[in-house]
Amino acid sequence: MLSGAILMALGAGCCAFLWHPRVFSWVFLAGALAFVSMQWQQRYDGDNPTIRRLRKILIASGVFFLVGGVSLIDTQYHFFSRFVSYNTYITYIYNKWVMLMLAGAILQMYSTHRISNELEKK
C-alpha cells in the first residue's frame, strides 16, 4: 500500500511538472492500482455504522484515483478524443485528472482521519 502511494505521488508530481509525463502517467496508474487494491482488501467486521459509511467513502475515493489515472493517461495520449467531438472532449475529459485526484485525496484524508477517531472512541 505504501509503495502504491509513493508511485502515485511520484507519477502525479512528475506529470504536473511535465517531466516525462507519458511515462509517469503509467507509473501513477500502477501506483493507484496497487494502493486501491490493498485498500479494498482491508475489512471491517464490526457493527459501527459510521465506520461502515466511512469505508464506503474510502472505496469512492479509490474509484476517483483510478478514474483520475485513466484520465491522466488520456491527457497524454488522447484516446477518448476519437469518440466525442472536440468541444466535448476539451470541456469534459481533457486535463480533468487533477480534479479527480484532488477529490480522491480529500475524501481519503477525511475518511482516514474519521476512522481513526471512531476507533479510538471504542
PyMOL commands that place a pseudoatom at each C-alpha (Angstrom):
pseudoatom trace, name=CA, resn=MET, resi=1, chain=A, elem=C, hetatm=0, pos=[0.000, 0.000, 0.000]
pseudoatom trace, name=CA, resn=LEU, resi=2, chain=A, elem=C, hetatm=0, pos=[2.829, 2.375, 0.856]
pseudoatom trace, name=CA, resn=SER, resi=3, chain=A, elem=C, hetatm=0, pos=[4.674, 1.636, -2.384]
pseudoatom trace, name=CA, resn=GLY, resi=4, chain=A, elem=C, hetatm=0, pos=[1.468, 2.323, -4.317]
pseudoatom trace, name=CA, resn=ALA, resi=5, chain=A, elem=C, hetatm=0, pos=[1.075, 5.667, -2.559]
pseudoatom trace, name=CA, resn=ILE, resi=6, chain=A, elem=C, hetatm=0, pos=[4.686, 6.575, -3.341]
pseudoatom trace, name=CA, resn=LEU, resi=7, chain=A, elem=C, hetatm=0, pos=[4.205, 5.664, -7.012]
pseudoatom trace, name=CA, resn=MET, resi=8, chain=A, elem=C, hetatm=0, pos=[1.027, 7.740, -7.126]
pseudoatom trace, name=CA, resn=ALA, resi=9, chain=A, elem=C, hetatm=0, pos=[2.766, 10.789, -5.650]
pseudoatom trace, name=CA, resn=LEU, resi=10, chain=A, elem=C, hetatm=0, pos=[5.772, 10.362, -7.930]
pseudoatom trace, name=CA, resn=GLY, resi=11, chain=A, elem=C, hetatm=0, pos=[3.627, 9.916, -11.044]
pseudoatom trace, name=CA, resn=ALA, resi=12, chain=A, elem=C, hetatm=0, pos=[1.314, 12.831, -10.313]
pseudoatom trace, name=CA, resn=GLY, resi=13, chain=A, elem=C, hetatm=0, pos=[4.192, 15.136, -9.390]
pseudoatom trace, name=CA, resn=CYS, resi=14, chain=A, elem=C, hetatm=0, pos=[6.214, 14.356, -12.494]
pseudoatom trace, name=CA, resn=CYS, resi=15, chain=A, elem=C, hetatm=0, pos=[3.175, 14.770, -14.730]
pseudoatom trace, name=CA, resn=ALA, resi=16, chain=A, elem=C, hetatm=0, pos=[2.243, 18.067, -13.086]
pseudoatom trace, name=CA, resn=PHE, resi=17, chain=A, elem=C, hetatm=0, pos=[5.748, 19.413, -13.693]
pseudoatom trace, name=CA, resn=LEU, resi=18, chain=A, elem=C, hetatm=0, pos=[5.775, 17.963, -17.249]
pseudoatom trace, name=CA, resn=TRP, resi=19, chain=A, elem=C, hetatm=0, pos=[8.788, 15.732, -16.670]
pseudoatom trace, name=CA, resn=HIS, resi=20, chain=A, elem=C, hetatm=0, pos=[8.307, 12.686, -18.920]
pseudoatom trace, name=CA, resn=PRO, resi=21, chain=A, elem=C, hetatm=0, pos=[4.511, 12.729, -18.496]
pseudoatom trace, name=CA, resn=ARG, resi=22, chain=A, elem=C, hetatm=0, pos=[3.910, 9.855, -20.912]
pseudoatom trace, name=CA, resn=VAL, resi=23, chain=A, elem=C, hetatm=0, pos=[5.968, 7.517, -18.736]
pseudoatom trace, name=CA, resn=PHE, resi=24, chain=A, elem=C, hetatm=0, pos=[4.876, 8.784, -15.339]
pseudoatom trace, name=CA, resn=SER, resi=25, chain=A, elem=C, hetatm=0, pos=[1.181, 8.693, -16.195]
pseudoatom trace, name=CA, resn=TRP, resi=26, chain=A, elem=C, hetatm=0, pos=[1.534, 4.908, -16.317]
pseudoatom trace, name=CA, resn=VAL, resi=27, chain=A, elem=C, hetatm=0, pos=[3.532, 4.992, -13.073]
pseudoatom trace, name=CA, resn=PHE, resi=28, chain=A, elem=C, hetatm=0, pos=[0.649, 6.825, -11.421]
pseudoatom trace, name=CA, resn=LEU, resi=29, chain=A, elem=C, hetatm=0, pos=[-1.915, 4.318, -12.672]
pseudoatom trace, name=CA, resn=ALA, resi=30, chain=A, elem=C, hetatm=0, pos=[0.216, 1.370, -11.481]
pseudoatom trace, name=CA, resn=GLY, resi=31, chain=A, elem=C, hetatm=0, pos=[0.529, 3.004, -8.072]
pseudoatom trace, name=CA, resn=ALA, resi=32, chain=A, elem=C, hetatm=0, pos=[-3.190, 3.710, -7.932]
pseudoatom trace, name=CA, resn=LEU, resi=33, chain=A, elem=C, hetatm=0, pos=[-3.976, 0.085, -8.777]
pseudoatom trace, name=CA, resn=ALA, resi=34, chain=A, elem=C, hetatm=0, pos=[-1.641, -1.139, -6.032]
pseudoatom trace, name=CA, resn=PHE, resi=35, chain=A, elem=C, hetatm=0, pos=[-2.936, 1.361, -3.463]
pseudoatom trace, name=CA, resn=VAL, resi=36, chain=A, elem=C, hetatm=0, pos=[-6.618, 0.828, -4.173]
pseudoatom trace, name=CA, resn=SER, resi=37, chain=A, elem=C, hetatm=0, pos=[-6.383, -2.952, -4.402]
pseudoatom trace, name=CA, resn=MET, resi=38, chain=A, elem=C, hetatm=0, pos=[-4.700, -3.126, -0.991]
pseudoatom trace, name=CA, resn=GLN, resi=39, chain=A, elem=C, hetatm=0, pos=[-7.247, -0.723, 0.459]
pseudoatom trace, name=CA, resn=TRP, resi=40, chain=A, elem=C, hetatm=0, pos=[-10.167, -2.737, -0.899]
pseudoatom trace, name=CA, resn=GLN, resi=41, chain=A, elem=C, hetatm=0, pos=[-8.777, -5.900, 0.701]
pseudoatom trace, name=CA, resn=GLN, resi=42, chain=A, elem=C, hetatm=0, pos=[-8.940, -4.378, 4.170]
pseudoatom trace, name=CA, resn=ARG, resi=43, chain=A, elem=C, hetatm=0, pos=[-12.072, -5.402, 6.053]
pseudoatom trace, name=CA, resn=TYR, resi=44, chain=A, elem=C, hetatm=0, pos=[-14.104, -4.047, 8.927]
pseudoatom trace, name=CA, resn=ASP, resi=45, chain=A, elem=C, hetatm=0, pos=[-16.209, -6.715, 10.563]
pseudoatom trace, name=CA, resn=GLY, resi=46, chain=A, elem=C, hetatm=0, pos=[-17.612, -4.574, 13.362]
pseudoatom trace, name=CA, resn=ASP, resi=47, chain=A, elem=C, hetatm=0, pos=[-21.112, -3.206, 13.677]
pseudoatom trace, name=CA, resn=ASN, resi=48, chain=A, elem=C, hetatm=0, pos=[-20.381, 0.545, 13.847]
pseudoatom trace, name=CA, resn=PRO, resi=49, chain=A, elem=C, hetatm=0, pos=[-22.453, 2.177, 11.076]
pseudoatom trace, name=CA, resn=THR, resi=50, chain=A, elem=C, hetatm=0, pos=[-20.209, 5.252, 10.995]
pseudoatom trace, name=CA, resn=ILE, resi=51, chain=A, elem=C, hetatm=0, pos=[-17.113, 3.204, 10.177]
pseudoatom trace, name=CA, resn=ARG, resi=52, chain=A, elem=C, hetatm=0, pos=[-19.051, 1.240, 7.557]
pseudoatom trace, name=CA, resn=ARG, resi=53, chain=A, elem=C, hetatm=0, pos=[-20.102, 4.522, 5.914]
pseudoatom trace, name=CA, resn=LEU, resi=54, chain=A, elem=C, hetatm=0, pos=[-16.541, 5.824, 6.031]
pseudoatom trace, name=CA, resn=ARG, resi=55, chain=A, elem=C, hetatm=0, pos=[-15.289, 2.610, 4.398]
pseudoatom trace, name=CA, resn=LYS, resi=56, chain=A, elem=C, hetatm=0, pos=[-17.711, 3.253, 1.528]
pseudoatom trace, name=CA, resn=ILE, resi=57, chain=A, elem=C, hetatm=0, pos=[-16.276, 6.754, 1.202]
pseudoatom trace, name=CA, resn=LEU, resi=58, chain=A, elem=C, hetatm=0, pos=[-12.786, 5.224, 1.025]
pseudoatom trace, name=CA, resn=ILE, resi=59, chain=A, elem=C, hetatm=0, pos=[-13.949, 2.983, -1.799]
pseudoatom trace, name=CA, resn=ALA, resi=60, chain=A, elem=C, hetatm=0, pos=[-15.348, 6.032, -3.615]
pseudoatom trace, name=CA, resn=SER, resi=61, chain=A, elem=C, hetatm=0, pos=[-12.009, 7.816, -3.224]
pseudoatom trace, name=CA, resn=GLY, resi=62, chain=A, elem=C, hetatm=0, pos=[-10.294, 4.773, -4.712]
pseudoatom trace, name=CA, resn=VAL, resi=63, chain=A, elem=C, hetatm=0, pos=[-12.596, 4.957, -7.713]
pseudoatom trace, name=CA, resn=PHE, resi=64, chain=A, elem=C, hetatm=0, pos=[-11.680, 8.639, -8.093]
pseudoatom trace, name=CA, resn=PHE, resi=65, chain=A, elem=C, hetatm=0, pos=[-7.978, 7.694, -8.066]
pseudoatom trace, name=CA, resn=LEU, resi=66, chain=A, elem=C, hetatm=0, pos=[-8.450, 5.004, -10.717]
pseudoatom trace, name=CA, resn=VAL, resi=67, chain=A, elem=C, hetatm=0, pos=[-10.596, 7.166, -12.989]
pseudoatom trace, name=CA, resn=GLY, resi=68, chain=A, elem=C, hetatm=0, pos=[-8.116, 10.011, -12.459]
pseudoatom trace, name=CA, resn=GLY, resi=69, chain=A, elem=C, hetatm=0, pos=[-5.298, 7.709, -13.551]
pseudoatom trace, name=CA, resn=VAL, resi=70, chain=A, elem=C, hetatm=0, pos=[-7.137, 6.766, -16.719]
pseudoatom trace, name=CA, resn=SER, resi=71, chain=A, elem=C, hetatm=0, pos=[-7.846, 10.454, -17.333]
pseudoatom trace, name=CA, resn=LEU, resi=72, chain=A, elem=C, hetatm=0, pos=[-4.164, 11.258, -16.819]
pseudoatom trace, name=CA, resn=ILE, resi=73, chain=A, elem=C, hetatm=0, pos=[-3.177, 8.695, -19.428]
pseudoatom trace, name=CA, resn=ASP, resi=74, chain=A, elem=C, hetatm=0, pos=[-5.840, 10.043, -21.771]
pseudoatom trace, name=CA, resn=THR, resi=75, chain=A, elem=C, hetatm=0, pos=[-4.441, 13.554, -21.325]
pseudoatom trace, name=CA, resn=GLN, resi=76, chain=A, elem=C, hetatm=0, pos=[-1.139, 12.254, -22.692]
pseudoatom trace, name=CA, resn=TYR, resi=77, chain=A, elem=C, hetatm=0, pos=[-2.428, 10.013, -25.498]
pseudoatom trace, name=CA, resn=HIS, resi=78, chain=A, elem=C, hetatm=0, pos=[-5.908, 11.464, -26.333]
pseudoatom trace, name=CA, resn=PHE, resi=79, chain=A, elem=C, hetatm=0, pos=[-7.653, 8.070, -26.573]
pseudoatom trace, name=CA, resn=PHE, resi=80, chain=A, elem=C, hetatm=0, pos=[-11.150, 9.376, -25.879]
pseudoatom trace, name=CA, resn=SER, resi=81, chain=A, elem=C, hetatm=0, pos=[-10.929, 12.231, -28.388]
pseudoatom trace, name=CA, resn=ARG, resi=82, chain=A, elem=C, hetatm=0, pos=[-11.838, 9.731, -31.116]
pseudoatom trace, name=CA, resn=PHE, resi=83, chain=A, elem=C, hetatm=0, pos=[-15.255, 9.047, -29.617]
pseudoatom trace, name=CA, resn=VAL, resi=84, chain=A, elem=C, hetatm=0, pos=[-16.614, 12.541, -28.929]
pseudoatom trace, name=CA, resn=SER, resi=85, chain=A, elem=C, hetatm=0, pos=[-16.481, 15.941, -30.565]
pseudoatom trace, name=CA, resn=TYR, resi=86, chain=A, elem=C, hetatm=0, pos=[-13.530, 18.232, -29.929]
pseudoatom trace, name=CA, resn=ASN, resi=87, chain=A, elem=C, hetatm=0, pos=[-15.522, 20.677, -27.794]
pseudoatom trace, name=CA, resn=THR, resi=88, chain=A, elem=C, hetatm=0, pos=[-16.980, 17.905, -25.646]
pseudoatom trace, name=CA, resn=TYR, resi=89, chain=A, elem=C, hetatm=0, pos=[-13.563, 16.335, -25.209]
pseudoatom trace, name=CA, resn=ILE, resi=90, chain=A, elem=C, hetatm=0, pos=[-11.906, 19.579, -24.111]
pseudoatom trace, name=CA, resn=THR, resi=91, chain=A, elem=C, hetatm=0, pos=[-14.818, 20.539, -21.845]
pseudoatom trace, name=CA, resn=TYR, resi=92, chain=A, elem=C, hetatm=0, pos=[-15.422, 17.249, -20.037]
pseudoatom trace, name=CA, resn=ILE, resi=93, chain=A, elem=C, hetatm=0, pos=[-12.414, 14.942, -20.411]
pseudoatom trace, name=CA, resn=TYR, resi=94, chain=A, elem=C, hetatm=0, pos=[-9.105, 16.636, -21.231]
pseudoatom trace, name=CA, resn=ASN, resi=95, chain=A, elem=C, hetatm=0, pos=[-6.982, 17.537, -18.179]
pseudoatom trace, name=CA, resn=LYS, resi=96, chain=A, elem=C, hetatm=0, pos=[-9.698, 16.689, -15.646]
pseudoatom trace, name=CA, resn=TRP, resi=97, chain=A, elem=C, hetatm=0, pos=[-7.371, 14.262, -13.864]
pseudoatom trace, name=CA, resn=VAL, resi=98, chain=A, elem=C, hetatm=0, pos=[-6.327, 16.980, -11.429]
pseudoatom trace, name=CA, resn=MET, resi=99, chain=A, elem=C, hetatm=0, pos=[-9.855, 17.453, -10.111]
pseudoatom trace, name=CA, resn=LEU, resi=100, chain=A, elem=C, hetatm=0, pos=[-10.468, 13.718, -9.837]
pseudoatom trace, name=CA, resn=MET, resi=101, chain=A, elem=C, hetatm=0, pos=[-7.274, 13.185, -7.865]
pseudoatom trace, name=CA, resn=LEU, resi=102, chain=A, elem=C, hetatm=0, pos=[-7.978, 16.163, -5.641]
pseudoatom trace, name=CA, resn=ALA, resi=103, chain=A, elem=C, hetatm=0, pos=[-11.445, 14.830, -4.837]
pseudoatom trace, name=CA, resn=GLY, resi=104, chain=A, elem=C, hetatm=0, pos=[-9.981, 11.386, -4.123]
pseudoatom trace, name=CA, resn=ALA, resi=105, chain=A, elem=C, hetatm=0, pos=[-7.284, 12.823, -1.868]
pseudoatom trace, name=CA, resn=ILE, resi=106, chain=A, elem=C, hetatm=0, pos=[-9.737, 14.946, 0.123]
pseudoatom trace, name=CA, resn=LEU, resi=107, chain=A, elem=C, hetatm=0, pos=[-12.099, 12.007, 0.626]
pseudoatom trace, name=CA, resn=GLN, resi=108, chain=A, elem=C, hetatm=0, pos=[-9.157, 9.800, 1.567]
pseudoatom trace, name=CA, resn=MET, resi=109, chain=A, elem=C, hetatm=0, pos=[-7.853, 12.207, 4.206]
pseudoatom trace, name=CA, resn=TYR, resi=110, chain=A, elem=C, hetatm=0, pos=[-11.301, 12.844, 5.668]
pseudoatom trace, name=CA, resn=SER, resi=111, chain=A, elem=C, hetatm=0, pos=[-12.202, 9.168, 5.899]
pseudoatom trace, name=CA, resn=THR, resi=112, chain=A, elem=C, hetatm=0, pos=[-8.862, 8.077, 7.298]
pseudoatom trace, name=CA, resn=HIS, resi=113, chain=A, elem=C, hetatm=0, pos=[-8.943, 10.755, 9.977]
pseudoatom trace, name=CA, resn=ARG, resi=114, chain=A, elem=C, hetatm=0, pos=[-12.534, 9.990, 10.939]
pseudoatom trace, name=CA, resn=ILE, resi=115, chain=A, elem=C, hetatm=0, pos=[-11.998, 6.219, 11.038]
pseudoatom trace, name=CA, resn=SER, resi=116, chain=A, elem=C, hetatm=0, pos=[-9.042, 6.619, 13.371]
pseudoatom trace, name=CA, resn=ASN, resi=117, chain=A, elem=C, hetatm=0, pos=[-11.126, 8.874, 15.635]
pseudoatom trace, name=CA, resn=GLU, resi=118, chain=A, elem=C, hetatm=0, pos=[-14.022, 6.407, 15.657]
pseudoatom trace, name=CA, resn=LEU, resi=119, chain=A, elem=C, hetatm=0, pos=[-11.714, 3.504, 16.506]
pseudoatom trace, name=CA, resn=GLU, resi=120, chain=A, elem=C, hetatm=0, pos=[-10.177, 5.494, 19.372]
pseudoatom trace, name=CA, resn=LYS, resi=121, chain=A, elem=C, hetatm=0, pos=[-13.640, 6.044, 20.862]
pseudoatom trace, name=CA, resn=LYS, resi=122, chain=A, elem=C, hetatm=0, pos=[-14.069, 2.301, 21.299]
for i in range(1, 122): cmd.bond("trace and resi %d" % i, "trace and resi %d" % (i + 1))
show_as sticks, trace
zoom trace
